[in-house]
Amino acid sequence: MILFSVTGITLNHAADIPAQIQIDTRDMVMEGAGFAALVAQPVDGTTDSLPRDTIRALRRGIGVNAAGKTAEWTDFDVYVSLPRPGGDAWLAIDRETGAVEYELTTRGWVSWLNDLHKGRNTGQVWFWFIDVFSVAAIFFCLTGLWLLQIHAGKRAITWPLTLAGLAIPAILALFFIH
């Protein structure tokens, strides 16, 4: 809950927080089975993944895991987008020479946390974690309201405060968001 609240603040003030952008580039020339597998692919279109031998060659050569990522094929190159929380990455492979160009951009830890908050480019495990966490937070809120109802008879201010907690955000949203 603390992480969710803190990232809510950092998202709200994203323009005020300077990003520490770092760009890492790597190059290699693909040879052997990894390169041969590229030649056998379609001239145009997309595939669900690069060939296995190509994936292995990329891991060994520049330490990049492109498994399971969509590949966009043209007659002269193949492009793979590798988005990630807090940054972005891509690689391009020249189909004639085997030249590989890889670029990784990171925007700092605040950007990474903000992307986790939004579930941006985080994968299926984080997607489901956010849903489970959200259901737990709803349960927490509903049980809190139930506890308020139980103890409201002893505290006259309970329902006026609860209604104010609902009314103030609603009024702000209706009259000040444009």
WOCORBEL-V456545 format. One record per backbone hydrogen bond with DSSP energy under -1.0 kcal/mol. CO is the residue of the C=O (numbers start at 1). NH is the residue of the N-H. If there is no record, write none. Layout:
# WOCORBEL-V456545
CO_NH ; CO_NH
This chain:
# WOCORBEL-V456545
1_5 ; 2_6 ; 3_7 ; 4_8 ; 5_9 ; 6_10 ; 7_11 ; 8_12 ; 9_13 ; 11_14 ; 13_16 ; 22_106 ; 24_104 ; 26_102 ; 28_100 ; 32_36 ; 33_37 ; 35_39 ; 36_40 ; 38_41 ; 45_73 ; 47_71 ; 51_55 ; 52_56 ; 53_57 ; 54_58 ; 55_59 ; 56_60 ; 57_61 ; 58_62 ; 58_64 ; 66_69 ; 71_47 ; 72_79 ; 73_45 ; 76_95 ; 77_74 ; 78_93 ; 79_72 ; 80_91 ; 84_87 ; 86_107 ; 87_84 ; 88_105 ; 89_82 ; 90_103 ; 91_80 ; 92_101 ; 93_78 ; 94_98 ; 98_30 ; 99_94 ; 100_28 ; 101_92 ; 102_26 ; 103_90 ; 104_24 ; 105_88 ; 106_22 ; 108_112 ; 109_113 ; 110_114 ; 111_115 ; 112_116 ; 113_117 ; 114_118 ; 115_119 ; 115_120 ; 123_127 ; 124_128 ; 125_129 ; 126_130 ; 127_131 ; 128_132 ; 129_133 ; 130_134 ; 131_135 ; 132_136 ; 133_137 ; 134_138 ; 135_139 ; 136_140 ; 137_141 ; 138_142 ; 139_143 ; 140_144 ; 141_145 ; 142_146 ; 143_147 ; 144_148 ; 145_149 ; 146_150 ; 147_151 ; 148_152 ; 151_154 ; 155_158 ; 157_161 ; 158_162 ; 159_163 ; 160_164 ; 161_165 ; 163_167 ; 164_168 ; 166_170 ; 167_171 ; 168_172 ; 169_173 ; 170_174 ; 171_175 ; 172_176
